[in-house]
């Protein structure tokens, strides 16, 4: 009998089920671009098979006994043509109760989803499988190399577990460097729509000595992004304030788990006024040391256990749905004051070679949710993509980022710019 453990919201997912408001989006998007126009009939067939393979995605949200939980769905999943009128809210009856939306436009496939269902890594596993099945049904000879789950693969229980529960028993230690810098808090910008701007950097053009110093693309790009925001906020920064990047770390490489549910914890990189006066290599070394201190297993366990404690305390001291919403909204507001912007390192997107020639783009978009901007760093087919989403500063940050990369003799260009309206939820 199949375990239904995934019907219980995960620890990380709870933060998106409660306290949501206009400045705290509950949804993200995975963008895929194919080399051919998408056939909606074939897409519908592929989706009907994929939702069976990923039952933890096939759920709806219910309120019972002063809590929010999931229930399984088995109804057909609707698809929508982007550009026509589509549901703007997860509560829209046209979605049939599902907490995600699949849409297409010409060669592009968009999957918007409630962040309580999965993190970017978990949802990308679903989208990869969906795309592969679509290509198979379209008659293309694609084969997996183990990087994509097949429709014939059986769902197994570990995919639906909450991996954060196992973090409670891990040895934890506060890192030598701990984030206590006062962050520049972005001003509140109203409105639903965000601008998405993407900067592309050919990986082959990145300077090896810089990469050696940075270790990973996040530490390579974060100082440049922080510098851009420091210039934007220069007139508003008070003495002792920092531009602080909140880096969402996927815990799977450190504490392995097969789960596709949310499994991450934040670490922080602080950038003050003085760093702008140092050579870029010196800045990279400084940021690298800060990040490495927080990426040790015991330090990540410490950060994860703090997140767990926050969620448990919210439930312990809340006796109704309204009080839970208030408690989690307070948590979100406190979290927003700790950093200026978000950055998520996705890393290298791996697809079988037979799929790569048919998939030209694959990247996530994460809304800014009360921050100045939200950034994802993804590598696919030799290009480093820095995708910036924000209600006010996305383009200006990217423009300044490109200028700084050029100043360091690194090829970079703005590849795309468009408007994005995250799915909302009404309670």
C-alpha positions as semicolon CSV with decimal commas, in nm:
position;residue;x (nm);y (nm);z (nm)
1;X;0,000;0,000;0,000
2;X;0,134;0,343;-0,100
3;X;0,236;0,569;0,190
4;X;0,049;0,898;0,199
5;X;0,309;1,073;0,413
6;X;0,328;1,353;0,156
7;X;-0,027;1,463;0,252
8;X;0,118;1,610;0,572
9;X;0,275;1,948;0,488
10;X;0,651;1,951;0,530
11;X;0,840;2,169;0,778
12;X;0,976;2,395;0,504
13;X;0,641;2,392;0,327
14;X;0,456;2,522;0,632
15;X;0,607;2,868;0,583
16;X;0,417;2,893;0,252
17;X;0,087;2,757;0,384
18;X;0,045;3,020;0,651
19;X;0,090;3,395;0,668
20;X;0,089;3,447;0,292
21;X;0,011;3,800;0,178
22;X;0,064;4,033;-0,116
23;X;0,437;4,071;-0,051
24;X;0,506;3,703;0,012
25;X;0,439;3,501;-0,300
26;X;0,362;3,135;-0,252
27;X;0,453;3,030;-0,606
28;X;0,756;2,985;-0,829
29;X;0,795;2,896;-1,197
30;X;1,002;2,650;-1,402
31;X;1,062;2,769;-1,759
32;X;1,147;2,524;-2,037
33;X;1,204;2,615;-2,401
34;X;1,191;2,345;-2,669
35;X;1,318;2,359;-3,024
36;X;0,970;2,289;-3,162
37;X;0,624;2,435;-3,112
38;X;0,431;2,265;-2,833
39;X;0,130;2,051;-2,927
40;X;-0,128;2,092;-2,645
41;X;-0,287;1,753;-2,717
42;X;0,044;1,572;-2,670
43;X;0,126;1,785;-2,366
44;X;-0,208;1,690;-2,210
45;X;-0,130;1,318;-2,254
46;X;0,221;1,355;-2,111
47;X;0,086;1,548;-1,812
48;X;-0,180;1,286;-1,739
49;X;0,095;1,024;-1,712
50;X;0,339;1,242;-1,517
51;X;0,088;1,326;-1,246
52;X;0,044;0,955;-1,174
53;X;0,422;0,910;-1,141
54;X;0,446;1,209;-0,902
55;X;0,149;1,170;-0,663
56;X;0,294;1,421;-0,414
57;X;0,223;1,689;-0,676
58;X;-0,135;1,570;-0,735
59;X;-0,283;1,726;-0,421
60;X;-0,514;2,005;-0,318
61;X;-0,528;2,223;-0,009
62;X;-0,793;2,179;0,263
63;X;-0,858;2,345;0,598
64;X;-0,952;2,119;0,886
65;X;-0,923;2,141;1,264
66;X;-0,752;2,479;1,246
67;X;-0,479;2,352;1,013
68;X;-0,401;2,336;0,640
69;X;-0,338;1,993;0,491
70;X;-0,325;1,821;0,153
71;X;-0,570;1,578;-0,003
72;X;-0,506;1,361;-0,308
73;X;-0,662;1,444;-0,643
74;X;-0,717;1,220;-0,944
75;X;-0,899;1,458;-1,178
76;X;-0,754;1,554;-1,520
77;X;-0,497;1,832;-1,499
78;X;-0,589;2,134;-1,714
79;X;-0,340;2,309;-1,939
80;X;-0,357;2,669;-2,056
81;X;-0,227;2,870;-2,346
82;X;-0,015;3,153;-2,212
83;X;-0,129;3,487;-2,343
84;X;-0,493;3,396;-2,313
85;X;-0,677;3,448;-1,988
86;X;-0,532;3,208;-1,733
87;X;-0,603;3,155;-1,362
88;X;-0,421;3,418;-1,157
89;X;-0,490;3,246;-0,826
90;X;-0,435;2,892;-0,705
91;X;-0,791;2,897;-0,573
92;X;-0,933;2,947;-0,924
93;X;-1,182;2,662;-0,998
94;X;-1,033;2,627;-1,349
95;X;-0,728;2,464;-1,187
96;X;-0,950;2,189;-1,048
97;X;-0,801;2,223;-0,700
98;X;-0,444;2,158;-0,812
99;X;-0,167;2,369;-0,662
100;X;0,018;2,415;-0,987
101;X;-0,054;2,550;-1,333
102;X;0,082;2,423;-1,665
103;X;0,080;2,660;-1,960
104;X;0,253;2,695;-2,296
105;X;0,327;2,955;-2,558
106;X;0,481;2,858;-2,891
107;X;0,799;2,673;-2,787
108;X;0,788;2,759;-2,417
109;X;0,646;2,545;-2,134
110;X;0,570;2,707;-1,798
111;X;0,500;2,524;-1,473
112;X;0,392;2,749;-1,185
113;X;0,356;2,579;-0,847
114;X;0,283;2,631;-0,481
115;X;0,616;2,629;-0,299
116;X;0,473;2,407;-0,025
117;X;0,466;2,121;-0,278
118;X;0,834;2,113;-0,362
119;X;1,147;2,323;-0,383
120;X;1,311;2,407;-0,714
121;X;1,505;2,081;-0,721
122;X;1,200;1,867;-0,651
123;X;0,981;2,044;-0,903
124;X;1,253;2,032;-1,169
125;X;1,248;1,652;-1,137
126;X;0,878;1,658;-1,223
127;X;0,923;1,899;-1,516
128;X;1,216;1,701;-1,657
129;X;1,005;1,384;-1,656
130;X;0,710;1,569;-1,810
131;X;0,925;1,711;-2,091
132;X;1,089;1,377;-2,162
133;X;0,751;1,205;-2,188
134;X;0,626;1,484;-2,415
135;X;0,921;1,433;-2,648
136;X;0,869;1,055;-2,648
137;X;0,501;1,093;-2,735
138;X;0,600;1,340;-3,008
139;X;0,812;1,072;-3,172
140;X;1,159;1,192;-3,075
141;X;1,417;0,920;-2,988
142;X;1,512;1,029;-2,636
143;X;1,666;0,805;-2,372
144;X;1,738;0,861;-2,006
145;X;2,086;0,841;-1,859
146;X;1,952;0,823;-1,505
147;X;1,912;1,201;-1,472
148;X;1,540;1,190;-1,555
149;X;1,275;0,978;-1,386
150;X;1,079;0,761;-1,627
151;X;0,703;0,717;-1,629
152;X;0,768;0,344;-1,592
153;X;0,967;0,402;-1,273
154;X;0,767;0,330;-0,961
155;X;0,707;0,601;-0,707
156;X;0,885;0,515;-0,387
157;X;0,812;0,635;-0,038
158;X;1,132;0,833;0,018
159;X;1,029;1,082;-0,254
160;X;0,736;1,194;-0,037
161;X;0,913;1,207;0,300
162;X;0,986;1,528;0,483
163;X;1,367;1,522;0,494
164;X;1,385;1,811;0,743
165;X;1,251;1,585;1,017
166;X;1,577;1,389;1,006
167;X;1,777;1,709;1,056
168;X;1,652;1,744;1,413
169;X;1,890;1,473;1,535
170;X;2,201;1,588;1,346
171;X;2,499;1,733;1,531
172;X;2,474;2,110;1,499
173;X;2,716;2,390;1,573
174;X;2,686;2,763;1,521
175;X;2,935;2,864;1,249
176;X;3,243;3,062;1,340
177;X;3,098;3,350;1,137
178;X;2,731;3,410;1,207
179;X;2,504;3,659;1,036
180;X;2,450;3,950;1,270
181;X;2,502;4,230;1,020
182;X;2,225;4,487;0,992
183;X;2,073;4,448;0,649
184;X;1,939;4,718;0,420
185;X;1,566;4,645;0,417
186;X;1,404;4,708;0,078
187;X;1,116;4,950;0,058
188;X;0,775;4,791;0,009
189;X;0,663;4,798;-0,355
190;X;0,301;4,714;-0,429
191;X;0,157;4,543;-0,734
192;X;0,131;4,184;-0,857
193;X;0,358;4,190;-1,161
194;X;0,734;4,144;-1,146
195;X;0,993;4,204;-1,410
196;X;1,222;3,914;-1,500
197;X;1,560;3,990;-1,653
198;X;1,817;3,727;-1,743
199;X;2,191;3,772;-1,784
200;X;2,386;3,506;-1,973
201;X;2,756;3,436;-1,931
202;X;2,931;3,171;-2,144
203;X;3,097;2,944;-1,888
204;X;3,400;2,903;-2,113
205;X;3,458;3,279;-2,088
206;X;3,473;3,286;-1,708
207;X;3,819;3,348;-1,576
208;X;3,967;3,035;-1,421
209;X;4,147;3,228;-1,146
210;X;3,820;3,392;-1,047
211;X;3,638;3,058;-1,048
212;X;3,911;2,903;-0,835
213;X;3,864;3,178;-0,579
214;X;3,485;3,168;-0,587
215;X;3,447;2,789;-0,574
216;X;3,085;2,808;-0,689
217;X;2,899;3,056;-0,914
218;X;2,702;3,198;-0,619
219;X;3,013;3,341;-0,455
220;X;3,123;3,459;-0,799
221;X;2,802;3,649;-0,871
222;X;2,682;3,752;-0,523
223;X;2,946;4,025;-0,470
224;X;2,864;4,177;-0,809
225;X;2,491;4,167;-0,739
226;X;2,546;4,312;-0,391
227;X;2,765;4,585;-0,536
228;X;2,491;4,675;-0,784
229;X;2,236;4,699;-0,504
230;X;2,479;4,897;-0,289
231;X;2,499;5,155;-0,567
232;X;2,119;5,162;-0,598
233;X;2,067;5,200;-0,222
234;X;2,373;5,419;-0,154
235;X;2,165;5,723;-0,064
236;X;1,944;5,519;0,168
237;X;2,209;5,315;0,352
238;X;2,274;5,413;0,710
239;X;2,604;5,371;0,889
240;X;2,662;5,009;0,983
241;X;2,418;4,869;0,726
242;X;2,510;4,593;0,480
243;X;2,370;4,464;0,156
244;X;2,291;4,109;0,270
245;X;2,227;3,820;0,034
246;X;2,016;3,534;0,169
247;X;2,144;3,225;-0,010
248;X;1,901;2,933;-0,023
249;X;2,109;2,617;0,012
250;X;1,986;2,282;-0,113
251;X;2,078;2,046;0,174
252;X;2,076;1,727;-0,037
253;X;2,450;1,728;-0,122
254;X;2,535;1,752;0,250
255;X;2,266;1,531;0,403
256;X;2,147;1,309;0,114
257;X;1,778;1,249;0,062
258;X;1,567;1,117;-0,225
259;X;1,279;1,341;-0,122
260;X;1,134;1,582;-0,377
261;X;0,973;1,796;-0,108
262;X;1,118;2,129;0,020
263;X;1,464;2,072;0,167
264;X;1,671;2,387;0,207
265;X;1,807;2,629;0,461
266;X;1,941;2,984;0,434
267;X;2,295;3,114;0,476
268;X;2,400;3,478;0,444
269;X;2,662;3,687;0,265
270;X;2,711;4,045;0,387
271;X;2,858;4,319;0,169
272;X;2,940;4,660;0,316
273;X;3,045;4,989;0,164
274;X;3,416;4,926;0,216
275;X;3,432;4,612;-0,001
276;X;3,383;4,825;-0,311
277;X;3,728;4,974;-0,251
278;X;3,907;4,638;-0,267
279;X;4,019;4,440;-0,576
280;X;3,756;4,196;-0,696
281;X;3,979;3,894;-0,615
282;X;4,007;4,012;-0,255
283;X;3,628;4,044;-0,234
284;X;3,585;3,695;-0,376
285;X;3,818;3,546;-0,115
286;X;3,631;3,727;0,162
287;X;3,289;3,606;0,043
288;X;3,420;3,255;-0,011
289;X;3,538;3,235;0,351
290;X;3,202;3,356;0,479
291;X;3,016;3,099;0,269
292;X;3,245;2,806;0,349
293;X;3,208;2,868;0,722
294;X;2,832;2,826;0,683
295;X;2,843;2,530;0,444
296;X;2,999;2,289;0,691
297;X;2,761;2,008;0,779
298;X;2,726;2,106;1,143
299;X;2,663;2,470;1,049
300;X;2,391;2,373;0,798
301;X;2,235;2,151;1,064
302;X;2,235;2,450;1,300
303;X;2,055;2,666;1,042
304;X;1,805;2,387;0,966
305;X;1,728;2,330;1,333
306;X;1,662;2,701;1,382
307;X;1,409;2,684;1,098
308;X;1,247;2,375;1,254
309;X;1,229;2,546;1,594
310;X;1,061;2,854;1,442
311;X;0,791;2,638;1,281
312;X;0,735;2,428;1,594
313;X;0,706;2,739;1,812
314;X;0,451;2,890;1,575
315;X;0,232;2,581;1,610
316;X;0,284;2,551;1,986
317;X;0,164;2,902;2,058
318;X;-0,119;2,918;1,803
319;X;-0,464;2,779;1,875
320;X;-0,646;2,871;1,556
321;X;-0,593;2,917;1,185
322;X;-0,600;3,293;1,226
323;X;-0,334;3,288;1,497
324;X;-0,118;3,053;1,286
325;X;-0,138;3,294;0,995
326;X;-0,040;3,580;1,224
327;X;0,253;3,384;1,372
328;X;0,393;3,286;1,033
329;X;0,344;3,634;0,891
330;X;0,551;3,765;1,182
331;X;0,819;3,505;1,102
332;X;0,823;3,620;0,740
333;X;0,854;3,984;0,838
334;X;1,144;3,905;1,071
335;X;1,311;3,701;0,795
336;X;1,270;3,989;0,548
337;X;1,457;4,219;0,784
338;X;1,759;3,987;0,787
339;X;1,849;4,029;0,419
340;X;1,824;4,261;0,120
341;X;1,775;4,005;-0,154
342;X;1,747;3,631;-0,216
343;X;1,974;3,417;-0,428
344;X;1,929;3,049;-0,508
345;X;2,206;2,838;-0,654
346;X;2,051;2,579;-0,881
347;X;2,381;2,460;-1,026
348;X;2,418;2,263;-1,345
349;X;2,091;2,142;-1,500
350;X;2,157;1,790;-1,626
351;X;1,955;1,635;-1,906
352;X;2,034;1,333;-2,122
353;X;2,228;1,424;-2,436
354;X;1,934;1,311;-2,651
355;X;1,715;1,570;-2,473
356;X;1,965;1,854;-2,468
357;X;1,948;1,903;-2,845
358;X;1,569;1,945;-2,815
359;X;1,559;2,162;-2,499
360;X;1,717;2,505;-2,546
361;X;1,638;2,657;-2,204
362;X;1,566;2,524;-1,857
363;X;1,559;2,751;-1,553
364;X;1,347;2,856;-1,251
365;X;1,202;3,197;-1,166
366;X;1,153;3,280;-0,798
367;X;0,948;3,592;-0,708
368;X;1,111;3,859;-0,494
369;X;0,852;3,820;-0,212
370;X;0,923;4,142;-0,029
371;X;1,295;4,154;-0,113
372;X;1,454;4,401;-0,354
373;X;1,512;4,118;-0,603
374;X;1,525;3,740;-0,613
375;X;1,802;3,569;-0,811
376;X;1,861;3,217;-0,942
377;X;2,197;3,103;-1,079
378;X;2,171;2,814;-1,325
379;X;2,409;2,653;-1,571
380;X;2,274;2,477;-1,878
381;X;2,451;2,374;-2,199
382;X;2,757;2,585;-2,132
383;X;2,576;2,906;-2,035
384;X;2,556;3,052;-1,686
385;X;2,213;3,213;-1,648
386;X;2,153;3,471;-1,376
387;X;1,775;3,522;-1,360
388;X;1,664;3,825;-1,161
389;X;1,302;3,889;-1,059
390;X;1,177;4,203;-0,888
391;X;0,905;4,466;-0,882
392;X;1,138;4,763;-0,921
393;X;1,512;4,701;-0,960
394;X;1,551;4,383;-1,171
395;X;1,668;4,554;-1,491
396;X;1,888;4,807;-1,314
397;X;2,062;4,530;-1,116
398;X;2,124;4,330;-1,435
399;X;2,251;4,633;-1,625
400;X;2,502;4,707;-1,352
401;X;2,593;4,336;-1,327
402;X;2,680;4,323;-1,698
403;X;2,888;4,641;-1,665
404;X;3,087;4,490;-1,378
405;X;3,143;4,164;-1,564
406;X;3,268;4,357;-1,867
407;X;3,498;4,560;-1,638
408;X;3,652;4,228;-1,530
409;X;3,695;4,121;-1,895
410;X;3,410;3,869;-1,879
411;X;3,161;3,834;-2,164
412;X;2,802;3,883;-2,052
413;X;2,478;4,011;-2,200
414;X;2,112;4,060;-2,115
415;X;1,939;3,771;-2,290
416;X;1,576;3,824;-2,194
417;X;1,340;4,069;-2,027
418;X;0,969;4,015;-1,965
419;X;0,686;4,057;-1,714
420;X;0,592;3,780;-1,471
421;X;0,286;3,761;-1,245
422;X;0,324;3,489;-0,978
423;X;0,023;3,279;-0,892
424;X;-0,150;3,411;-0,582
425;X;-0,356;3,232;-0,318
426;X;-0,665;3,371;-0,150
427;X;-0,759;3,251;0,196
